[in-house]
Amino acid sequence: MFLDRVKPLDAILAVADKKSLKRSLGWFQLTLMGIGCVIGTGIFVLTAVGAQKAGPGLMVAFAIAGAVCIVAALCYAEIAAMIPVAGSAYTYSYATIGEFFAWTVGWALIMEYAIAASAVAVGWSGYFSGTVLGGLGVHLPTWLSAGPLAFGGVAGGFINLPALVIALLVTFLLVIGTSESAKVNAVLVGIKVIALTAFVAITLTSPEFSAEKFNPFLPAGLFGGWGSGVGAVGAAATMFFAYVGFDAVSTAAEETKNPQRNVPIGLVGSLLFCTVFYILVAAGAIGTLGGEPIMSAAGLPLEAGSTELARQCALPQYANALVCSKEPLAHVLKMIGFTGIGNLIGLAAFLALPSVILVLIFGQTRIFFVMSRDGLLPEALSRVHPRFRTPHIVTIITGVAVAIAAAFFPVGQLADISNAGTLYAFMMVAIAVMMLRVKDPTRPRHFKVPGVWVVAPLTIIGCVLLFFNLPSAAMLFLPGWGALGLIVYFLYSRRHSHLGRGIVEVVDDVEGEETMVPSAPD
């Protein structure tokens, strides 16, 4: 049986038991942590993509995506509090569902983090080219600032050079060991929140704001059709990208005072705050500039990132359209006469987004690292640089892949592909929570999901609903990537697995301690 290997939870928890973390965080600190981690790429970059999919119904899309994230976050919180070690959903699955499904989750997470980093790099490129270089009077030719979109080139696009360069630069910083400072990150969070607050205040009070610009509210309806990726639910599947990051709250459960009360307040509070904030930003952008999508002959919005949409956006009548902008929030303010503040918002995105790329590549390499240390991937990938003490080989491989994807694909397509992997991982976490409630009901839980037999199934339903409303190309990418993963698993990983060879190895971080526990050989 290939479903017989389950890593002993006691072995995984052996590392966590040594930590003895001080419980000092309250609900307010957790809420701020969640807000800081969530607000970022999605709202700065994907507002135009979401408007093209849903029109003014983008506000509904934000609400749907936020609701799915709230129920998923509660499941994530319970299992993260139980298993507070490296590896995220991969480790959780290994301890509950077994090695085979853990491999599929880890393989999906590898793809998710890398593609997400590429999407952020492309978004950063839009602000760099538009706000920074444009403000200096420098205009990159199209062939250097845009990749060939979808399945064909358009408007002279050949390579997104800024996206390529920022991805490689962040990779270099990670290799030499540069990590984020908590103080610097706090400043960046402040910059993001101030910038978005200014945007909301200006747009909602602008003379240009008009309720007429919200009509028709749902030009593609609630559901645009299976595999179309449009409509409010299709847009929600894309805007889900704007919420990823809340897991930072759940992983802090071990350091939280009264986690049963404060963790759900921090999770739900931060996600509700971000949802309301996002809806206000969408309302301001659409109410001042309009958010009607560019429609196809069939009466549906053209696919975001497609060749035809890019061709239409090159026409004079769409030159100033929200759905065609690469720096949507700065663009809106510039169009209504607030060029200086628009440039400041563009500068805020320019400063804040590289830190997001860094965190995403860091997270991807650590998943890669843990899987390698489990024997499921070649051990060479987990080698640590003798001088910098970082997993340099896997970081370089990841960084190059991120740079290549960023150089040649549009942000909307990258976000959709990344979301496919995220939705699968969240679904598996919900399944793992329910399995642990049945298999190990007496194990101490610092946080328990209230109404788990309602919340966990709702998480699964929500993830499946959003997945099947992604564009068909994004839906097909995940099983295609998964099929490649199965080939790797059965040809290499299963035979080299440490668990299968009778050894459980637990590594909490790159320079952490190991716990070696004998296990019954396969």
C-alpha positions as CSV (number, residue, x, y, z in Angstrom):
1,M,0.0,0.0,0.0
2,F,1.4,3.4,-1.0
3,L,-0.8,5.1,1.7
4,D,0.7,3.4,4.6
5,R,3.4,5.8,5.7
6,V,2.4,8.3,8.4
7,K,5.1,10.1,10.3
8,P,4.6,9.8,14.1
9,L,3.2,13.0,15.5
10,D,5.2,12.6,18.7
11,A,8.5,12.6,16.8
12,I,7.5,15.8,15.0
13,L,6.5,17.5,18.3
14,A,9.8,16.5,20.0
15,V,11.4,19.6,18.5
16,A,8.5,21.9,19.5
17,D,8.6,20.6,23.1
18,K,12.1,22.0,23.5
19,K,11.1,25.5,22.6
20,S,9.3,26.7,25.7
21,L,8.0,29.8,24.1
22,K,6.8,32.7,26.2
23,R,3.1,33.5,25.9
24,S,3.1,37.2,25.4
25,L,0.9,38.1,22.5
26,G,-2.7,39.4,22.8
27,W,-5.5,39.7,20.3
28,F,-4.5,43.2,19.3
29,Q,-0.9,42.2,18.4
30,L,-2.1,39.2,16.5
31,T,-4.6,41.3,14.5
32,L,-1.9,43.8,13.6
33,M,0.4,40.9,12.6
34,G,-2.3,39.5,10.3
35,I,-3.0,42.9,8.7
36,G,0.7,43.5,8.1
37,C,1.1,40.1,6.4
38,V,-2.0,40.1,4.3
39,I,-2.0,43.7,2.9
40,G,0.4,43.8,0.0
41,T,0.7,42.4,-3.5
42,G,-2.9,41.6,-4.3
43,I,-4.4,44.9,-3.6
44,F,-1.6,46.9,-5.2
45,V,-1.3,44.8,-8.3
46,L,-4.4,42.7,-8.9
47,T,-7.1,45.4,-8.6
48,A,-7.0,45.9,-12.4
49,V,-7.1,42.1,-13.0
50,G,-10.1,41.7,-10.7
51,A,-12.0,44.5,-12.3
52,Q,-11.5,42.9,-15.7
53,K,-13.0,39.7,-14.4
54,A,-15.9,41.0,-12.4
55,G,-16.3,44.7,-13.2
56,P,-17.7,46.7,-10.3
57,G,-18.6,43.4,-8.7
58,L,-15.0,43.2,-7.6
59,M,-16.3,44.3,-4.2
60,V,-18.3,41.1,-4.0
61,A,-15.3,39.1,-5.1
62,F,-13.3,40.5,-2.2
63,A,-16.0,39.5,0.2
64,I,-16.2,35.9,-1.2
65,A,-12.5,35.4,-1.0
66,G,-12.3,36.8,2.5
67,A,-15.0,34.5,3.7
68,V,-13.2,31.4,2.4
69,C,-10.0,32.6,4.0
70,I,-11.7,33.0,7.4
71,V,-12.9,29.4,7.6
72,A,-9.6,28.2,6.2
73,A,-7.6,30.3,8.7
74,L,-9.4,28.7,11.7
75,C,-8.5,25.2,10.5
76,Y,-4.9,26.3,9.9
77,A,-4.8,27.8,13.4
78,E,-5.7,24.5,15.2
79,I,-3.2,22.4,13.4
80,A,-0.4,25.0,13.4
81,A,-0.8,25.3,17.2
82,M,-0.5,21.5,17.5
83,I,2.4,21.1,15.2
84,P,4.5,24.3,15.4
85,V,7.5,23.2,13.3
86,A,8.8,23.9,9.8
87,G,7.1,22.5,6.8
88,S,3.6,24.1,7.0
89,A,0.8,22.1,5.4
90,Y,3.3,19.5,4.2
91,T,4.4,18.6,7.7
92,Y,0.7,18.6,8.9
93,S,-0.3,16.2,6.2
94,Y,2.7,13.9,6.8
95,A,1.6,13.5,10.4
96,T,-2.1,12.9,9.6
97,I,-2.9,11.7,6.1
98,G,0.5,10.2,5.3
99,E,3.6,10.5,3.1
100,F,1.8,10.2,-0.3
101,F,-0.6,13.1,0.3
102,A,2.1,15.0,2.2
103,W,4.2,14.8,-1.0
104,T,1.3,16.1,-3.1
105,V,0.8,19.0,-0.7
106,G,4.6,19.8,-0.5
107,W,4.9,19.6,-4.3
108,A,1.9,22.0,-4.7
109,L,3.4,24.4,-2.1
110,I,6.7,24.4,-4.0
111,M,4.8,25.6,-7.1
112,E,2.6,28.0,-5.1
113,Y,5.4,29.9,-3.4
114,A,7.5,30.1,-6.5
115,I,4.7,31.3,-8.8
116,A,3.4,33.7,-6.2
117,A,6.9,35.3,-6.0
118,S,6.9,35.6,-9.8
119,A,3.5,37.3,-9.7
120,V,4.8,39.8,-7.1
121,A,7.9,40.5,-9.2
122,V,5.7,41.3,-12.2
123,G,3.6,43.6,-10.1
124,W,6.7,45.4,-8.8
125,S,7.9,45.8,-12.3
126,G,4.7,47.7,-13.2
127,Y,5.2,50.2,-10.4
128,F,9.0,50.5,-11.1
129,S,8.4,51.2,-14.8
130,G,5.4,53.5,-14.4
131,T,6.1,55.4,-11.2
132,V,9.9,55.3,-10.6
133,L,11.3,55.4,-14.2
134,G,8.3,57.3,-15.5
135,G,8.8,59.9,-12.8
136,L,12.4,60.3,-14.0
137,G,11.3,60.7,-17.6
138,V,12.6,57.3,-18.5
139,H,10.4,54.9,-20.5
140,L,11.4,51.3,-21.1
141,P,10.5,50.0,-24.5
142,T,7.6,47.5,-24.4
143,W,9.8,44.6,-25.5
144,L,11.9,45.1,-22.3
145,S,9.0,45.7,-19.8
146,A,6.4,43.1,-20.8
147,G,6.7,39.4,-21.4
148,P,4.9,37.6,-24.3
149,L,1.4,37.3,-22.9
150,A,-0.6,34.0,-22.8
151,F,0.0,31.9,-25.9
152,G,1.3,34.6,-28.2
153,G,3.2,37.9,-28.2
154,V,1.6,41.3,-28.3
155,A,2.5,44.9,-28.5
156,G,6.2,44.1,-28.9
157,G,6.5,42.4,-25.5
158,F,9.4,40.0,-25.3
159,I,10.8,40.0,-21.7
160,N,10.0,41.7,-18.4
161,L,13.5,42.8,-17.5
162,P,12.7,44.6,-14.2
163,A,10.8,41.6,-12.9
164,L,13.7,39.3,-13.9
165,V,16.3,41.6,-12.2
166,I,14.4,42.0,-8.9
167,A,13.8,38.3,-8.6
168,L,17.5,37.5,-9.1
169,L,18.5,40.3,-6.7
170,V,16.3,39.0,-3.9
171,T,17.7,35.5,-4.6
172,F,21.2,36.8,-4.2
173,L,20.2,38.4,-0.9
174,L,18.7,35.2,0.4
175,V,21.8,33.2,-0.6
176,I,24.2,35.5,1.4
177,G,21.8,35.3,4.4
178,T,20.1,38.7,4.3
179,S,16.8,38.5,6.1
180,E,14.1,41.0,7.0
181,S,14.5,43.1,10.0
182,A,11.3,43.3,12.2
183,K,11.7,47.0,12.4
184,V,12.1,47.5,8.7
185,N,9.1,45.2,8.1
186,A,7.0,47.3,10.6
187,V,7.9,50.5,8.7
188,L,6.9,48.8,5.4
189,V,3.6,47.7,6.9
190,G,3.0,51.3,8.0
191,I,3.8,52.6,4.6
192,K,1.3,50.2,3.0
193,V,-1.5,51.0,5.4
194,I,-1.0,54.8,5.2
195,A,-0.9,54.6,1.4
196,L,-4.1,52.7,1.1
197,T,-5.9,54.8,3.6
198,A,-4.9,57.9,1.7
199,F,-6.2,56.3,-1.5
200,V,-9.6,55.5,0.1
201,A,-10.0,59.0,1.6
202,I,-9.2,60.7,-1.7
203,T,-11.2,58.6,-4.1
204,L,-14.3,58.3,-2.0
205,T,-14.5,62.1,-1.5
206,S,-13.5,63.0,-5.0
207,P,-15.9,65.0,-7.3
208,E,-15.1,62.3,-9.9
209,F,-16.8,59.6,-7.7
210,S,-20.2,58.6,-9.1
211,A,-22.6,55.8,-8.3
212,E,-23.3,55.6,-12.1
213,K,-19.9,54.0,-12.6
214,F,-21.1,50.9,-10.7
215,N,-23.7,50.1,-13.3
216,P,-23.9,47.4,-14.5
217,F,-22.6,45.9,-11.2
218,L,-22.0,42.4,-12.4
219,P,-21.5,42.5,-16.2
220,A,-20.4,38.8,-16.2
221,G,-22.8,37.7,-13.5
222,L,-21.9,35.9,-10.3
223,F,-20.5,32.9,-12.2
224,G,-19.0,33.5,-15.6
225,G,-19.0,29.9,-16.5
226,W,-16.8,26.8,-15.7
227,G,-13.2,27.5,-16.5
228,S,-13.8,31.0,-17.7
229,G,-12.3,32.6,-14.6
230,V,-14.7,35.6,-14.9
231,G,-17.7,36.8,-12.9
232,A,-17.6,37.7,-9.2
233,V,-16.6,34.1,-8.1
234,G,-14.0,33.9,-10.8
235,A,-12.6,37.2,-9.7
236,A,-12.7,35.9,-6.1
237,A,-10.6,33.0,-7.1
238,T,-7.9,35.5,-8.3
239,M,-8.3,38.0,-5.5
240,F,-7.8,35.1,-3.0
241,F,-4.1,35.9,-3.7
242,A,-4.6,39.2,-1.9
243,Y,-5.3,37.4,1.4
244,V,-2.5,34.9,1.6
245,G,-0.2,35.5,4.6
246,F,-2.7,35.1,7.4
247,D,-1.0,31.9,8.4
248,A,1.6,34.0,10.3
249,V,-1.2,34.6,12.9
250,S,-1.9,30.8,13.3
251,T,1.8,29.9,13.6
252,A,2.0,32.4,16.6
253,A,-0.5,30.4,18.6
254,E,2.2,28.9,20.8
255,E,3.2,32.5,21.9
256,T,-0.3,33.7,22.5
257,K,-2.0,34.4,25.8
258,N,-5.3,32.6,26.0
259,P,-5.0,31.3,22.5
260,Q,-8.6,29.8,22.5
261,R,-9.9,33.4,22.6
262,N,-7.2,35.5,21.1
263,V,-6.2,33.4,18.0
264,P,-9.7,33.5,16.4
265,I,-10.0,37.2,17.2
266,G,-6.6,37.9,15.6
267,L,-7.4,35.7,12.5
268,V,-11.0,36.8,11.9
269,G,-10.3,40.4,13.0
270,S,-7.4,40.8,10.6
271,L,-9.2,39.2,7.7
272,L,-12.4,41.2,8.3
273,F,-10.3,44.4,8.5
274,C,-8.5,43.6,5.2
275,T,-11.8,42.6,3.5
276,V,-13.5,45.9,4.4
277,F,-10.3,47.8,3.5
278,Y,-10.1,46.0,0.1
279,I,-13.8,46.6,-0.6
280,L,-13.3,50.3,0.1
281,V,-10.2,50.5,-2.2
282,A,-12.2,48.7,-4.9
283,A,-15.1,51.1,-4.4
284,G,-12.8,54.1,-4.6
285,A,-11.1,52.9,-7.8
286,I,-14.2,51.9,-9.6
287,G,-16.3,54.9,-8.4
288,T,-13.8,57.4,-9.7
289,L,-12.4,55.8,-12.8
290,G,-14.9,53.1,-13.7
291,G,-14.2,49.4,-13.7
292,E,-16.1,48.1,-16.7
293,P,-14.3,45.1,-18.2
294,I,-13.4,44.9,-21.9
295,M,-15.8,42.4,-23.4
296,S,-15.4,39.7,-26.0
297,A,-17.7,39.2,-29.0
298,A,-19.4,36.4,-26.9
299,G,-20.4,39.0,-24.2
300,L,-17.9,37.9,-21.5
301,P,-14.9,39.8,-20.2
302,L,-11.7,39.0,-22.1
303,E,-9.3,36.8,-20.2
304,A,-6.9,38.9,-18.0
305,G,-3.4,38.6,-19.4
306,S,-4.6,37.4,-22.8
307,T,-3.2,38.5,-26.2
308,E,-6.6,40.0,-27.2
309,L,-7.0,42.0,-24.0
310,A,-3.5,43.5,-24.5
311,R,-4.3,44.3,-28.1
312,Q,-7.5,46.1,-27.0
313,C,-5.7,48.0,-24.2
314,A,-3.2,49.3,-26.8
315,L,-6.2,51.1,-28.5
316,P,-6.6,54.9,-27.7
317,Q,-10.1,54.5,-26.2
318,Y,-8.7,52.2,-23.5
319,A,-5.5,53.9,-22.8
320,N,-6.6,55.2,-19.4
321,A,-8.9,52.3,-18.4
322,L,-8.4,50.8,-15.0
323,V,-8.4,47.3,-16.3
324,C,-5.4,48.1,-18.6
325,S,-3.2,49.6,-15.9
326,K,-0.1,47.9,-14.6
327,E,0.0,50.2,-11.5
328,P,-3.8,50.5,-10.9
329,L,-4.0,52.4,-7.6
330,A,-1.4,55.0,-8.6
331,H,-3.0,55.2,-12.0
332,V,-6.4,56.0,-10.6
333,L,-5.1,59.0,-8.6
334,K,-3.1,60.3,-11.5
335,M,-6.3,60.2,-13.7
336,I,-8.2,62.3,-11.2
337,G,-5.5,65.0,-10.7
338,F,-3.6,63.7,-7.7
339,T,-0.4,62.8,-9.5
340,G,1.9,63.6,-6.6
341,I,0.0,61.3,-4.2
342,G,-0.4,58.7,-6.9
343,N,3.4,58.7,-7.3
344,L,3.8,58.3,-3.5
345,I,1.5,55.2,-3.6
346,G,3.5,53.8,-6.5
347,L,6.6,54.4,-4.5
348,A,5.1,52.7,-1.5
349,A,4.4,49.6,-3.6
350,F,7.9,49.9,-5.1
351,L,9.4,49.8,-1.6
352,A,7.2,47.2,0.0
353,L,6.8,44.5,-2.7
354,P,10.4,43.3,-2.8
355,S,10.1,42.2,0.9
356,V,7.1,40.1,-0.2
357,I,9.2,38.4,-2.9
358,L,11.8,37.7,-0.3
359,V,9.3,36.1,2.1
360,L,7.8,34.0,-0.6
361,I,11.1,32.6,-1.9
362,F,12.2,32.0,1.6
363,G,9.1,30.0,2.3
364,Q,9.4,28.0,-0.8
365,T,13.0,27.1,-0.2
366,R,12.2,26.0,3.4
367,I,9.5,23.6,2.1
368,F,12.0,22.3,-0.4
369,F,14.5,22.0,2.4
370,V,12.3,20.0,4.7
371,M,11.2,17.7,2.0
372,S,14.9,17.1,1.1
373,R,15.8,16.4,4.7
374,D,13.0,13.8,4.8
375,G,14.7,12.1,1.8
376,L,11.8,12.8,-0.6
377,L,14.1,15.0,-2.7
378,P,17.9,14.7,-3.3
379,E,19.8,15.5,-0.2
380,A,22.1,17.8,-2.2
381,L,19.2,20.3,-2.1
382,S,19.4,20.6,1.7
383,R,23.1,21.4,1.7
384,V,24.0,24.5,3.7
385,H,26.5,27.0,2.5
386,P,29.7,26.7,4.6
387,R,30.0,30.5,5.0
388,F,26.5,31.9,4.7
389,R,24.7,29.0,6.5
390,T,21.8,29.1,4.0
391,P,20.4,26.4,1.7
392,H,22.1,28.0,-1.3
393,I,21.5,25.3,-3.9
394,V,17.8,25.2,-3.6
395,T,17.6,29.0,-3.2
396,I,19.4,29.5,-6.5
397,I,17.3,26.9,-8.3
398,T,14.1,28.6,-6.9
399,G,15.3,32.1,-7.7
400,V,16.2,31.3,-11.3
401,A,12.8,29.6,-11.8
402,V,11.0,32.6,-10.3
403,A,12.9,35.0,-12.5
404,I,12.2,33.1,-15.7
405,A,8.4,32.9,-14.9
406,A,8.3,36.6,-14.0
407,A,10.1,37.5,-17.2
408,F,7.7,35.9,-19.5
409,F,4.2,35.6,-17.9
410,P,1.6,38.3,-16.9
411,V,0.7,38.8,-13.3
412,G,-2.9,37.6,-13.5
413,Q,-2.0,34.2,-14.9
414,L,0.7,33.8,-12.4
415,A,-1.6,34.6,-9.5
416,D,-4.3,32.2,-10.7
417,I,-1.7,29.3,-11.0
418,S,-0.4,30.1,-7.5
419,N,-3.9,30.2,-6.1
420,A,-4.6,26.7,-7.4
421,G,-1.8,25.3,-5.3
422,T,-2.8,27.3,-2.2
423,L,-6.4,26.2,-2.4
424,Y,-5.3,22.6,-2.6
425,A,-3.0,23.0,0.4
426,F,-5.8,24.7,2.5
427,M,-8.3,21.9,1.6
428,M,-5.8,19.3,2.8
429,V,-5.3,21.2,6.0
430,A,-9.1,21.1,6.6
431,I,-9.1,17.4,6.0
432,A,-6.1,16.9,8.4
433,V,-7.9,18.8,11.2
434,M,-10.9,16.5,11.0
435,M,-8.7,13.4,10.8
436,L,-6.8,14.4,13.9
437,R,-10.0,15.0,15.8
438,V,-11.0,11.4,15.0
439,K,-7.5,9.7,15.3
440,D,-6.1,11.7,18.2
441,P,-9.0,13.4,20.1
442,T,-7.2,13.6,23.5
443,R,-4.0,15.3,22.3
444,P,-3.6,18.8,23.8
445,R,-4.8,21.6,21.5
446,H,-3.8,25.2,22.3
447,F,-6.6,26.3,20.0
448,K,-9.6,24.3,18.8
449,V,-11.8,25.2,15.8
450,P,-15.3,26.1,17.1
451,G,-17.8,23.9,15.2
452,V,-15.1,22.1,13.4
453,W,-17.5,19.7,11.7
454,V,-19.1,22.8,10.0
455,V,-16.1,25.0,9.6
456,A,-13.8,22.3,8.0
457,P,-16.3,21.1,5.4
458,L,-17.1,24.8,4.6
459,T,-13.4,25.3,4.0
460,I,-13.3,22.3,1.6
461,I,-16.4,23.5,-0.2
462,G,-15.0,27.0,-0.5
463,C,-11.6,25.9,-1.8
464,V,-13.2,23.6,-4.4
465,L,-15.7,26.4,-5.5
466,L,-12.9,28.9,-6.0
467,F,-10.6,26.3,-7.7
468,F,-13.3,25.4,-10.3
469,N,-13.8,29.1,-11.0
470,L,-10.2,29.7,-11.9
471,P,-9.4,30.0,-15.6
472,S,-9.1,26.5,-17.2
473,A,-5.4,27.0,-17.9
474,A,-4.7,27.5,-14.1
475,M,-6.9,24.6,-13.2
476,L,-5.1,22.3,-15.6
477,F,-1.7,23.5,-14.5
478,L,-2.1,22.0,-11.0
479,P,-2.9,18.4,-12.1
480,G,-0.2,18.7,-14.7
481,W,2.3,19.8,-12.1
482,G,0.9,17.1,-9.8
483,A,1.4,14.4,-12.5
484,L,5.0,15.4,-12.8
485,G,5.2,15.2,-9.0
486,L,3.8,11.6,-8.9
487,I,6.5,10.5,-11.4
488,V,9.2,12.0,-9.2
489,Y,7.6,10.4,-6.1
490,F,7.3,6.8,-7.4
491,L,10.6,6.9,-9.4
492,Y,12.7,8.5,-6.6
493,S,11.1,9.8,-3.5
494,R,9.3,6.7,-2.2
495,R,12.5,4.6,-2.4
496,H,14.7,7.3,-0.7
497,S,12.2,8.3,1.9
498,H,13.8,8.3,5.4
499,L,10.5,7.2,6.9
500,G,10.3,4.3,4.5
501,R,13.9,3.3,5.5
502,G,12.9,3.3,9.1
503,I,14.1,6.7,10.3
504,V,12.1,9.7,11.3
505,E,14.1,12.9,11.0
506,V,12.6,16.1,12.3
507,V,14.3,19.4,11.4
508,D,12.8,22.6,12.8
509,D,14.9,25.1,10.7
510,V,18.0,25.3,8.6
511,E,20.3,25.6,11.6
512,G,18.0,23.8,14.1
513,E,18.4,20.6,16.0
514,E,17.4,17.2,14.6
515,T,15.4,14.5,16.4
516,M,16.1,11.0,15.1
517,V,13.4,8.4,16.0
518,P,13.5,4.8,14.8
519,S,10.4,3.8,12.9
520,A,9.1,0.5,11.6
521,P,10.6,0.0,8.1
522,D,8.4,-0.1,5.1
